[in-house]
């Protein structure tokens, strides 16, 4: 099975977790002949089933479900209390007397995985971590095309050796969480057009380019460099179907020359977004913060409250380096625009 046999247009709408990435958006993209993707890492099995049903009610075309391949952590009480203390200036600014300990740190990936097998989407992609040979075989037995996200060559070789069908070469320009799972996250520094040729030379499976790709010229450059498709997250964040908080959306649409950078402050894993006060003030201690998903769960109520109040300086404004070129329009119209730009080159 090839990528083109699943989705004829070489464009994947990148999954964006946090509720921004909707079934309507996924279906709209898939209906154009590109590939819509639903971010499932923060969703319960029940929510995954419900949203997949919504997608299938809107399209009969292939789509992708995306997951974080992660283990459930067991932080010590002392580690949690220290992290809460570091966050106190922010939660106390809301008038709160304490920051509650989350009921759970993350969704159980094993339960999500069984749900994925039962739902049998055409494609499943994975960011953060890697599956076992046995897990990939189970997905193949269910007729699911498997894509792993990588940030350097060694990771691409690992996914191929375990049986993955394709890899996404995610350059450092990419918005949101880095998919690094071998070596230090901060060492995965290659831009997409440095990473792409190295990965293509190292593996014999299709390579998808991601990171800073915003228009038809970017797509054409990636395809000419040997990519078989591109994945675009930031470009689709401002489409009409993405339910992005108004304050967040406004920051994306007015980003201009405002810098993006990688930070551990919000989630405990390096992720790229628009720089804001929270990032700057937490920079001195961000390496000491508990790893994802503990820090992510602890900051979640702070970010949710900031979103309610429209305080974007305390929100995780995830996006890639190309955010200034994001264009608000319906998702299907964006795909049509991109295809027209590719054809015009």
Number of C-alpha atoms within 10 A of each C-alpha: 7 13 19 13 8 17 22 14 19 20 24 27 27 25 29 25 19 15 15 19 26 24 25 20 27 34 29 24 28 29 19 18 22 28 28 32 29 29 26 25 24 18 19 17 19 11 12 21 17 12 18 22 13 16 24 16 12 17 17 11 20 21 28 27 23 22 25 20 21 20 13 15 13 8 12 8 10 9 12 16 13 14 18 20 13 13 19 15 10 19 20 13 10 12 8 11 10 11 18 10 14 13 7 12 18 20 19 18 19 13 11 23 16 13 16 23 18 12 16 18 19 18 22 21 24 24 24 19 19 24 19 11 13 11 15 21 17 14 22 17 12 16 14 22 23 22 25 29 27 30 29 26 18 14 23 25 18 17 26 19 11 16 19 25 22 24 27 27 34 30 26 24 23 29 30 23 22 24 29 23 19 17 11 8 15 13 11 20 14 16 18 22 18 12 22 26 17 14 27 20 10 13 18 12 19 20 27 28 28 33 26 27 27 24 21 19 16 17 25 22 14 22 17 10 14 18 23 20 25 26 27 24 27 30 25 28 28 24 22 16 21 21 16 20 16 13 18 20 19 13 16 26 15 13 17 12 9 14 14 22 19 23 25 24 28 26 23 22 28 23 26 24 25 26 18 18 12 17 22 13 11 17 14 10 11 21 15 13 21 21 18 19 20 26 22 20 19 22 24 18 15 20 21 16 15 20 20 12 11 15 14 23 19 20 26 27 22 25 27 31 23 20 30 20 18 20 18 17 15 18 27 22 16 18 25 16 15 20 19 12 16 16 11 9 8
